[in-house]
Amino acid sequence: MSSITAGPERVRPTTRFRLSARTRKIVLLTHIAAAGAWLCMDLVFGLLVVTALTAGALRASAAAASIASFTTWPLITVGLLTLATGVLLGVGSKYGLVRSWWVLVKLVAMTLSVFKPWGRVGARRAR
């Protein structure tokens, strides 16, 4: 009797989510624009804080009113857009989302900076 042995089993590669070249370019452009807008908004926010701390009463109250209207939804919206496009780029690329330690640190820092002020806004409204 002879036994017939089959060759090694072929393992089918798992299909991963990949962005097409055109979609990746659009998402990358959106991510860069949103991150740039977020950086500029942070710079304006810093200038408003310095103005509120160093100016007279009238200018300080105007700066404080601008901070109140500026930091709620515009800043959170741009932060969420940056976070979403960054995660989409990480998942949809060959490098993965957390292949490097600095990407994980950046993801955690960005998540905390987006969701931490949101919790404070809800706490202020509840009072």
Buried (B, 14 or more C-beta within 10 A) or exposed (E): EEEEEEEEEEEEEEEEEEBEEEEBEEBBEBBEBBBEBBEEBBEBBEEBBEBBEEEEEEEBEBBBEBBEEBBBEEBBBBBBBBBBBBBBBBEBBEEEBBEEEEBEEEBEEBEEBBEEBBEEBEEEEEE
